[in-house]
Amino acid sequence: MRGLTARTLLFAFTADLIPLYALYALLFAAHGLSTARISALLAIWSATTFLLEIPTGPWADTVSRRVLLILSGVLLTAGFTVWTVFPSFPGFALGFVLWGASTSLRSGTFEALIYDGLAARSATDRYPRLLGYLRAASESAALLGILAAAPLYAWGGYPLVSWSSIAIAGLHTASASTLPSAPKAVAAAAVDSLEDEPHTPAPRSGTSEAAPRSGAFEAASRSATSGAGAATVADLPPISSAGDRTPGPGTAPPASIDDDSPPKVAVPQPVSPQSAVSGAARYAGMLRAGVREALRVRVIRRGVILVALLNGVTAFDEYFALLAGHAGAGPSLAAVLVGLTMVGALAGAALAGRTEGIRPRTMAAALCVAGVLFIGGSLLAGLAAHYPAAMYVLTAVGFSCVGIAYGIDFDADVLASARLQDAIEGPARATITSVSGFVTEVIALLVFAFVAVVSAWLPISVVVALLGVPLLLAGALSAIWRG
């Protein structure tokens, strides 16, 4: 377990240790881009992830998740490089396309790799705490990167901030190669019998999560070998009694999951037309299984929506630097103010393991409080533009309120994500998680479109404040979900 935890924490930490995160909106503005054009860039980013989110999910359910995460790091590094070498609207747009592709490859893939790695050790009870630690590592890295942006900008301006970010993205890519190659917890591709049935979450310890967890699912598994369901599993390798895939003829054995030994590398075999067809059939089967389970099983459907909303509304953090600039803060101070919001996110993620047993209504009330704090804090920070003498006080208090709201949202997101993973019973774990990511991008696109339109009439402080309203909606949804 220590080896799995250390490697996943390293990957999560290096993913967000990027100084450019704090200042890229100001970098765009420094090159003459208006708020509307910046929102257009963010929309391009989100649209790319939106289009690739679901297609990459079944890919992660059929090929090596570790290889996909390495490719994700390569694309991230390339995106920042394009920004630095071609600092213009087309260059920024291409960089966001590369970043969006990187995000779609990582989304769903990383959580599925972790959960199935724990399932192989019969330790899924540790998933909420580990996920909280991973989110905390990401936010700690983001905070360090944001705080580092201030001295880096003072010493070398935007070029030093950009090249430092490229170097760290390269380190992140290297860290992906150290991730374990845990077996996928495949049970069966049929989910018809799960449609809208009462669901009792499976225990997180004891019996391995790789096995089916309900009588209905066992029946669906048995029926998958006949009728329409057969097409979704016909080309999958045989399933052993433990739920792992058993190597078929000519198939390399699965990589070792021993934390203390390196994974075994399979010798590449020539690709025949039959194997290509088999791979396409496996991909189509995973896509069908994941989408059907996400849409037809009530508890998963609601969980997908709630997780997407909690995650999607965090698109408002793209405008924190602009809010600080509107209040009169320079780039260095803006980085510190944005850092305050990351402190809140860090605290919320780190506390997820302790708040795991919180009741839905309690979390709903907390999210409503978060919405009020976010709206009030944004408006308070915006007042600094009219009262420059009180700029430091108003921005400090305003961004602190926003940070608290951000922390509550992160805590709720971790808990909802963990409960969603527990609810998934089919084989397409990464695909279902990617469906949630797809809905997340829909929400993010709506946020960016809203800001692009409304910013023409309202100051950025009021626009950002309005983005806190979805937190109130998330509170209402949290109260009724029994994930």
Backbone torsions as a table, in degrees:
resi	resn	phi	psi	omega
1	MET	NA	-37.1	-178.1
2	ARG	-63.7	-39.9	179.6
3	GLY	-64.3	-43.6	178.5
4	LEU	-62.5	-44.8	-179.1
5	THR	-63.1	-46.0	-176.8
6	ALA	-63.6	-42.4	-176.9
7	ARG	-70.7	-39.6	178.6
8	THR	-70.4	-35.4	176.5
9	LEU	-64.8	-40.3	178.1
10	LEU	-62.2	-42.5	180.0
11	PHE	-63.7	-46.4	-179.3
12	ALA	-65.9	-38.4	-177.9
13	PHE	-65.5	-47.4	-176.9
14	THR	-71.6	-19.5	-179.4
15	ALA	-65.5	-30.0	-174.4
16	ASP	-117.9	8.6	177.7
17	LEU	-83.3	59.2	-171.7
18	ILE	-119.5	107.3	-179.7
19	PRO	-59.6	-28.7	-177.3
20	LEU	-65.9	-21.2	179.4
21	TYR	-57.9	-33.6	-175.8
22	ALA	-74.4	-27.6	-167.3
23	LEU	-124.2	1.5	-172.5
24	TYR	-66.6	-30.0	175.6
25	ALA	-64.1	-40.3	177.1
26	LEU	-70.5	-32.5	175.1
27	LEU	-60.9	-44.0	178.0
28	PHE	-62.8	-44.2	179.7
29	ALA	-63.2	-36.8	179.6
30	ALA	-65.1	-22.8	177.4
31	HIS	-97.2	19.4	170.3
32	GLY	89.7	11.3	-178.4
33	LEU	-86.1	134.8	177.0
34	SER	-78.4	171.5	177.8
35	THR	-60.9	-38.0	179.1
36	ALA	-64.6	-41.5	-179.8
37	ARG	-71.2	-33.3	175.2
38	ILE	-65.0	-41.1	176.7
39	SER	-64.0	-34.7	176.9
40	ALA	-63.7	-40.1	176.8
41	LEU	-62.9	-44.3	179.5
42	LEU	-64.0	-34.4	177.1
43	ALA	-67.5	-37.6	176.4
44	ILE	-61.5	-43.5	177.9
45	TRP	-58.5	-50.9	-177.5
46	SER	-68.1	-37.2	-180.0
47	ALA	-64.4	-37.8	177.9
48	THR	-62.0	-47.3	177.8
49	THR	-63.4	-38.8	179.4
50	PHE	-58.3	-46.4	-176.6
51	LEU	-72.5	-30.6	-175.1
52	LEU	-98.0	-9.4	-171.2
53	GLU	-59.3	-57.4	-177.3
54	ILE	-70.6	-42.4	178.4
55	PRO	-57.7	-32.3	-178.9
56	THR	-79.4	-18.3	-179.9
57	GLY	-62.1	-57.7	178.1
58	PRO	-63.8	-25.9	174.0
59	TRP	-59.5	-43.8	179.8
60	ALA	-70.8	-17.8	177.1
61	ASP	-88.6	-7.2	-176.7
62	THR	-121.7	-18.1	179.8
63	VAL	-124.7	-176.9	-178.3
64	SER	-66.0	119.0	177.8
65	ARG	-67.7	-32.8	179.2
66	ARG	-63.6	-42.8	179.0
67	VAL	-62.2	-40.2	178.9
68	LEU	-64.9	-36.1	178.9
69	LEU	-70.6	-33.5	174.6
70	ILE	-65.0	-45.3	177.9
71	LEU	-61.2	-37.2	176.9
72	SER	-59.0	-43.1	178.5
73	GLY	-65.3	-38.5	178.6
74	VAL	-61.9	-43.8	179.9
75	LEU	-66.2	-37.9	178.0
76	LEU	-62.5	-45.7	178.6
77	THR	-61.1	-42.6	179.8
78	ALA	-63.7	-38.1	-179.7
79	GLY	-61.9	-47.2	179.0
80	PHE	-66.2	-33.0	178.4
81	THR	-64.5	-42.4	178.5
82	VAL	-62.8	-41.9	177.1
83	TRP	-56.7	-42.3	-174.4
84	THR	-74.1	-38.7	-176.5
85	VAL	-82.4	-33.2	-178.7
86	PHE	-125.3	72.3	-176.7
87	PRO	-77.0	76.6	179.1
88	SER	-146.5	172.6	-179.2
89	PHE	-57.9	-47.0	177.1
90	PRO	-62.0	-39.9	178.9
91	GLY	-65.2	-42.9	177.7
92	PHE	-64.1	-38.7	179.7
93	ALA	-64.1	-44.3	178.2
94	LEU	-63.4	-39.9	177.3
95	GLY	-60.9	-38.8	178.3
96	PHE	-69.9	-32.8	175.7
97	VAL	-62.3	-45.4	178.3
98	LEU	-64.0	-41.5	178.5
99	TRP	-64.9	-41.2	178.5
100	GLY	-62.9	-40.3	176.5
101	ALA	-64.0	-39.6	177.4
102	SER	-61.8	-43.9	-179.5
103	THR	-63.2	-42.2	-178.7
104	SER	-65.9	-34.7	177.8
105	LEU	-68.4	-35.4	-177.9
106	ARG	-81.0	-35.8	-177.0
107	SER	-62.0	129.8	-178.4
108	GLY	82.9	-43.7	-177.4
109	THR	-62.9	-47.6	-175.2
110	PHE	-67.6	-46.3	-179.7
111	GLU	-64.9	-39.1	178.9
112	ALA	-65.5	-40.3	177.7
113	LEU	-60.4	-43.0	-179.2
114	ILE	-66.7	-49.1	-175.5
115	TYR	-63.2	-44.0	179.6
116	ASP	-70.2	-29.8	173.9
117	GLY	-64.3	-38.8	176.1
118	LEU	-71.4	-37.4	179.1
119	ALA	-62.5	-35.8	178.6
120	ALA	-65.6	-20.8	178.6
121	ARG	-104.6	8.1	-176.7
122	SER	53.8	44.5	-175.1
123	ALA	-132.6	33.4	-179.2
124	THR	-68.1	-13.5	175.0
125	ASP	-63.9	-17.9	-179.5
126	ARG	-89.4	-3.1	-173.3
127	TYR	-62.9	-48.4	-179.7
128	PRO	-57.6	-43.4	-179.9
129	ARG	-65.8	-43.7	179.8
130	LEU	-65.3	-40.8	178.3
131	LEU	-62.7	-39.1	175.5
132	GLY	-61.9	-42.5	177.8
133	TYR	-63.4	-39.6	179.9
134	LEU	-65.8	-42.5	177.3
135	ARG	-65.6	-37.9	177.8
136	ALA	-64.9	-39.4	176.9
137	ALA	-62.6	-42.1	178.6
138	SER	-62.5	-44.5	-178.8
139	GLU	-71.4	-34.3	175.4
140	SER	-62.2	-43.6	179.0
141	ALA	-64.5	-43.0	179.1
142	ALA	-61.6	-40.7	178.9
143	LEU	-64.1	-45.0	178.7
144	LEU	-63.2	-41.2	178.5
145	GLY	-64.1	-41.5	179.4
146	ILE	-65.3	-45.4	179.3
147	LEU	-65.9	-33.9	177.8
148	ALA	-69.0	-23.6	-179.2
149	ALA	-62.4	-32.9	-178.0
150	ALA	-63.3	-56.6	178.4
151	PRO	-66.7	-33.9	178.6
152	LEU	-62.7	-41.8	178.0
153	TYR	-66.8	-39.1	179.5
154	ALA	-64.9	-34.0	-177.9
155	TRP	-84.2	-38.0	-173.8
156	GLY	-140.9	12.2	177.5
157	GLY	66.0	-161.4	-178.5
158	TYR	-62.5	-34.7	179.2
159	PRO	-58.8	-43.1	-179.8
160	LEU	-67.2	-39.3	177.5
161	VAL	-61.7	-41.6	-177.0
162	SER	-68.6	-48.6	-177.8
163	TRP	-67.3	-32.8	174.7
164	SER	-63.7	-39.2	179.4
165	SER	-66.5	-38.3	177.9
166	ILE	-62.7	-42.7	-179.8
167	ALA	-62.9	-41.1	-179.3
168	ILE	-70.0	-36.5	176.0
169	ALA	-62.4	-35.9	175.1
170	GLY	-64.4	-38.7	176.8
171	LEU	-64.3	-38.6	177.4
172	HIS	-61.2	-41.6	177.9
173	THR	-60.5	-43.0	178.9
174	ALA	-64.0	-37.5	-178.9
175	SER	-65.6	-27.7	179.8
176	ALA	-63.9	-29.6	-178.9
177	SER	-70.5	-14.0	179.7
178	THR	-90.6	-6.6	-177.2
179	LEU	-67.3	149.0	179.1
180	PRO	-71.9	159.4	176.8
181	SER	-111.6	72.2	-176.4
182	ALA	-72.1	149.7	177.8
183	PRO	-67.9	148.2	177.4
184	LYS	-78.1	139.2	-179.5
185	ALA	-84.7	78.9	-176.0
186	VAL	-92.3	130.6	177.3
187	ALA	-113.2	-60.0	177.6
188	ALA	-167.1	165.6	-177.0
189	ALA	-98.1	-8.6	-177.0
190	ALA	-85.2	131.8	178.9
191	VAL	-129.8	8.6	-175.5
192	ASP	-56.9	-41.5	-174.5
193	SER	-74.7	-6.4	-179.7
194	LEU	-89.1	-6.9	-170.9
195	GLU	-57.6	117.2	172.4
196	ASP	52.7	30.7	176.6
197	GLU	-87.9	152.3	173.0
198	PRO	-57.1	137.7	-174.1
199	HIS	-121.3	131.0	174.0
200	THR	-111.0	116.5	-177.9
201	PRO	-55.6	138.7	-179.9
202	ALA	-74.5	149.7	176.2
203	PRO	-63.7	148.4	-176.7
204	ARG	-90.2	0.5	178.9
205	SER	-139.6	168.2	-179.0
206	GLY	95.0	-109.0	-178.2
207	THR	-70.1	139.3	-179.6
208	SER	-60.4	139.1	178.6
209	GLU	-69.9	-8.8	-179.2
210	ALA	-70.3	-19.0	-178.7
211	ALA	-88.8	154.5	176.2
212	PRO	-59.4	149.6	-171.5
213	ARG	-120.4	15.9	174.8
214	SER	-155.5	155.4	179.0
215	GLY	-61.7	-38.5	178.8
216	ALA	-61.2	-39.4	-178.7
217	PHE	-70.8	-35.4	176.6
218	GLU	-62.1	-40.5	178.5
219	ALA	-64.3	-40.5	178.4
220	ALA	-64.0	-37.0	179.4
221	SER	-64.9	-42.0	-178.4
222	ARG	-67.7	-34.2	-178.0
223	SER	-80.1	-6.2	-175.9
224	ALA	-70.3	-13.3	-177.8
225	THR	-89.4	2.4	178.7
226	SER	-138.3	159.3	176.5
227	GLY	69.0	-151.6	-175.5
228	ALA	-65.1	-30.5	-176.9
229	GLY	-67.7	-21.4	-175.5
230	ALA	-63.8	-30.6	-177.5
231	ALA	-67.0	-22.0	-176.2
232	THR	-86.7	-15.9	-177.5
233	VAL	-126.0	0.0	-173.4
234	ALA	-61.2	-31.5	-175.0
235	ASP	-103.0	8.3	177.1
236	LEU	-80.3	145.8	174.3
237	PRO	-61.0	158.3	-179.8
238	PRO	-59.5	153.2	-179.6
239	ILE	-103.2	128.1	178.1
240	SER	-79.9	173.4	-178.7
241	SER	-65.5	-23.2	179.2
242	ALA	-85.5	-4.0	177.9
243	GLY	95.8	-6.6	179.5
244	ASP	-86.2	161.1	177.2
245	ARG	-75.8	132.6	176.7
246	THR	-94.4	127.8	-177.3
247	PRO	-58.5	133.8	176.3
248	GLY	-91.1	-174.7	179.9
249	PRO	-61.3	129.6	178.2
250	GLY	77.1	6.9	-178.5
251	THR	-102.6	133.7	179.3
252	ALA	-69.0	149.6	179.0
253	PRO	-67.1	154.4	179.1
254	PRO	-64.5	153.7	179.6
255	ALA	-65.7	151.3	-179.5
256	SER	-66.2	144.5	176.1
257	ILE	-106.6	10.6	178.1
258	ASP	-68.3	122.0	-177.4
259	ASP	-59.3	-29.0	-171.5
260	ASP	-98.3	4.5	178.6
261	SER	-127.4	145.5	-179.2
262	PRO	-69.0	149.7	179.4
263	PRO	-66.1	145.9	178.0
264	LYS	-78.1	136.8	-178.0
265	VAL	-99.0	125.5	179.5
266	ALA	-75.6	142.7	177.8
267	VAL	-75.5	124.5	-178.8
268	PRO	-58.3	137.7	178.5
269	GLN	-113.3	150.5	177.4
270	PRO	-58.0	140.9	-179.0
271	VAL	-90.1	117.7	178.9
272	SER	-94.8	161.1	176.6
273	PRO	-57.0	-35.9	179.7
274	GLN	-64.7	-41.0	179.9
275	SER	-68.9	-33.1	177.3
276	ALA	-65.0	-42.5	177.6
277	VAL	-64.6	-40.4	178.7
278	SER	-61.7	-42.5	178.6
279	GLY	-63.7	-40.6	178.1
280	ALA	-64.4	-38.7	179.2
281	ALA	-66.6	-40.7	177.6
282	ARG	-62.5	-42.5	179.6
283	TYR	-61.2	-48.3	-179.4
284	ALA	-62.8	-38.2	179.1
285	GLY	-64.9	-42.8	178.4
286	MET	-65.4	-42.1	179.5
287	LEU	-60.5	-46.3	-180.0
288	ARG	-63.9	-45.5	-177.8
289	ALA	-62.8	-44.6	-177.7
290	GLY	-66.4	-45.6	-178.6
291	VAL	-66.8	-40.5	179.5
292	ARG	-63.8	-42.8	180.0
293	GLU	-66.7	-39.8	-179.5
294	ALA	-65.6	-32.4	-176.5
295	LEU	-91.7	-30.5	-169.8
296	ARG	-99.3	-25.9	-178.7
297	VAL	-90.1	117.5	-169.5
298	ARG	-57.2	-47.9	-175.6
299	VAL	-65.4	-34.7	178.6
300	ILE	-74.3	-39.9	178.9
301	ARG	-58.9	-46.5	179.2
302	ARG	-66.9	-38.0	178.5
303	GLY	-64.6	-40.9	178.2
304	VAL	-58.9	-44.1	-178.2
305	ILE	-67.2	-44.4	-178.1
306	LEU	-64.7	-46.4	179.1
307	VAL	-61.1	-41.6	-180.0
308	ALA	-63.5	-40.7	-179.6
309	LEU	-67.2	-46.1	179.9
310	LEU	-61.9	-36.6	179.8
311	ASN	-82.0	-40.3	-176.4
312	GLY	-65.4	-35.1	-178.4
313	VAL	-68.6	-16.3	178.0
314	THR	-70.8	-0.7	172.0
315	ALA	-59.8	-18.5	179.4
316	PHE	-66.2	-17.6	-178.6
317	ASP	-69.7	-14.4	176.7
318	GLU	-67.0	-15.9	-176.3
319	TYR	-108.0	4.2	179.8
320	PHE	-62.8	-42.9	-179.8
321	ALA	-64.0	-38.5	178.0
322	LEU	-67.1	-35.9	176.5
323	LEU	-63.6	-42.6	178.0
324	ALA	-64.6	-41.6	177.5
325	GLY	-63.5	-39.1	177.3
326	HIS	-62.9	-33.9	-179.7
327	ALA	-74.5	-10.8	178.6
328	GLY	107.6	6.1	-179.6
329	ALA	-82.4	140.5	174.7
330	GLY	-78.2	176.1	-177.2
331	PRO	-56.2	-42.0	-178.3
332	SER	-66.5	-45.8	178.7
333	LEU	-67.8	-36.0	178.3
334	ALA	-60.2	-39.7	178.4
335	ALA	-62.1	-39.2	179.4
336	VAL	-67.5	-42.0	-179.7
337	LEU	-65.4	-42.4	175.6
338	VAL	-62.1	-34.7	177.3
339	GLY	-60.7	-32.1	177.3
340	LEU	-61.5	-38.9	178.8
341	THR	-67.6	-33.0	179.4
342	MET	-71.2	-29.6	174.8
343	VAL	-61.2	-42.8	177.7
344	GLY	-62.7	-44.5	178.8
345	ALA	-62.2	-40.7	178.5
346	LEU	-60.8	-46.3	-179.5
347	ALA	-63.5	-42.5	-179.6
348	GLY	-62.6	-43.2	179.6
349	ALA	-67.7	-41.5	-177.5
350	ALA	-65.7	-28.8	-178.2
351	LEU	-86.0	-1.8	-175.0
352	ALA	-60.1	-37.6	179.4
353	GLY	-63.9	-31.0	-179.1
354	ARG	-83.1	-24.0	-177.8
355	THR	-101.0	14.2	-175.5
356	GLU	-57.1	-37.2	-176.2
357	GLY	-89.9	12.2	-176.9
358	ILE	-66.0	143.5	-179.2
359	ARG	-74.2	149.3	-179.8
360	PRO	-55.9	-39.8	-178.6
361	ARG	-68.5	-33.0	177.2
362	THR	-67.4	-43.8	177.6
363	MET	-64.6	-36.1	177.9
364	ALA	-61.5	-43.9	178.6
365	ALA	-63.4	-40.0	178.7
366	ALA	-63.0	-39.1	179.1
367	LEU	-67.5	-35.2	175.8
368	CYS	-65.2	-41.8	175.3
369	VAL	-61.5	-40.4	178.8
370	ALA	-60.4	-40.7	178.7
371	GLY	-61.8	-42.5	179.1
372	VAL	-65.1	-44.1	179.4
373	LEU	-63.4	-40.4	-179.1
374	PHE	-64.6	-46.2	-179.6
375	ILE	-63.6	-47.7	-179.2
376	GLY	-65.0	-41.7	-179.6
377	GLY	-64.5	-39.1	179.3
378	SER	-65.1	-43.8	179.1
379	LEU	-66.1	-37.7	179.7
380	LEU	-65.0	-43.3	177.7
381	ALA	-64.2	-35.3	179.2
382	GLY	-66.2	-26.5	178.4
383	LEU	-62.9	-22.0	-179.1
384	ALA	-62.6	-24.3	177.8
385	ALA	-67.1	-24.5	180.0
386	HIS	-99.6	-18.1	179.1
387	TYR	-128.4	73.1	-175.0
388	PRO	-59.8	-27.0	-179.7
389	ALA	-66.2	-27.1	-179.5
390	ALA	-104.3	19.9	-173.7
391	MET	-58.0	-45.7	-176.9
392	TYR	-64.0	-42.2	-179.0
393	VAL	-69.2	-47.3	-176.8
394	LEU	-64.2	-42.6	-179.4
395	THR	-70.6	-36.6	179.8
396	ALA	-64.4	-46.6	-179.6
397	VAL	-69.0	-43.6	-178.3
398	GLY	-62.5	-47.1	-179.5
399	PHE	-70.9	-27.0	174.9
400	SER	-66.1	-42.3	176.6
401	CYS	-62.4	-42.2	177.3
402	VAL	-62.0	-39.7	179.7
403	GLY	-63.6	-39.6	177.8
404	ILE	-63.6	-45.0	178.1
405	ALA	-61.1	-40.5	179.3
406	TYR	-62.1	-40.7	179.6
407	GLY	-64.4	-41.5	178.4
408	ILE	-62.7	-42.5	178.9
409	ASP	-62.2	-42.6	-179.9
410	PHE	-64.7	-41.7	179.0
411	ASP	-61.2	-46.3	179.8
412	ALA	-64.3	-36.7	179.9
413	ASP	-64.4	-43.5	179.3
414	VAL	-61.9	-45.9	-178.0
415	LEU	-65.5	-42.9	179.6
416	ALA	-66.4	-37.8	179.1
417	SER	-65.3	-40.9	179.0
418	ALA	-65.5	-41.9	179.4
419	ARG	-67.6	-33.4	176.4
420	LEU	-65.5	-43.7	178.7
421	GLN	-61.5	-38.5	177.8
422	ASP	-65.4	-31.0	-176.4
423	ALA	-77.5	-22.3	-177.0
424	ILE	-70.5	126.6	-179.8
425	GLU	-116.0	-18.7	-178.3
426	GLY	-81.6	-178.4	-175.2
427	PRO	-82.3	-17.1	-169.6
428	ALA	-96.3	61.1	-176.3
429	ARG	-61.5	-46.9	-179.5
430	ALA	-66.2	-34.3	-179.9
431	THR	-65.4	-45.2	179.3
432	ILE	-64.2	-41.8	177.5
433	THR	-62.6	-35.4	177.7
434	SER	-70.1	-31.5	174.2
435	VAL	-61.0	-42.4	175.8
436	SER	-62.8	-40.2	176.5
437	GLY	-63.6	-35.1	177.9
438	PHE	-62.6	-46.7	178.5
439	VAL	-64.8	-35.4	175.7
440	THR	-57.0	-44.7	-179.0
441	GLU	-68.7	-31.6	174.2
442	VAL	-60.7	-45.4	179.1
443	ILE	-64.4	-42.7	179.1
444	ALA	-62.1	-40.9	177.6
445	LEU	-61.5	-39.8	177.2
446	LEU	-63.5	-39.0	177.5
447	VAL	-62.4	-48.6	-178.3
448	PHE	-64.0	-40.9	178.6
449	ALA	-64.7	-41.0	178.4
450	PHE	-59.9	-46.9	-179.2
451	VAL	-65.5	-41.6	-178.9
452	ALA	-59.8	-37.5	-177.8
453	VAL	-81.8	-49.9	-172.2
454	VAL	-72.7	-27.7	-178.4
455	SER	-64.5	-14.5	177.0
456	ALA	-72.8	-19.7	-177.5
457	TRP	-118.1	-25.7	-175.4
458	LEU	-118.1	150.0	175.1
459	PRO	-65.9	156.1	-174.3
460	ILE	-61.3	-29.5	-179.7
461	SER	-65.6	-40.3	178.8
462	VAL	-70.8	-38.9	179.2
463	VAL	-61.0	-47.3	179.8
464	VAL	-63.5	-39.3	179.0
465	ALA	-59.9	-40.4	179.7
466	LEU	-64.7	-24.7	178.9
467	LEU	-71.2	-8.3	176.4
468	GLY	-81.3	-13.1	-179.0
469	VAL	-60.6	-40.3	178.8
470	PRO	-58.7	-22.8	176.0
471	LEU	-64.2	-34.1	176.7
472	LEU	-67.5	-39.0	176.9
473	LEU	-65.4	-40.4	177.7
474	ALA	-61.4	-35.8	176.8
475	GLY	-61.8	-40.8	178.7
476	ALA	-65.7	-41.4	179.1
477	LEU	-67.9	-37.1	-179.8
478	SER	-63.0	-31.3	-177.0
479	ALA	-69.5	-24.6	-175.1
480	ILE	-105.0	-9.5	-178.1
481	TRP	-85.1	134.9	177.9
482	ARG	-116.7	50.8	-179.5
483	GLY	-66.2	NA	NA
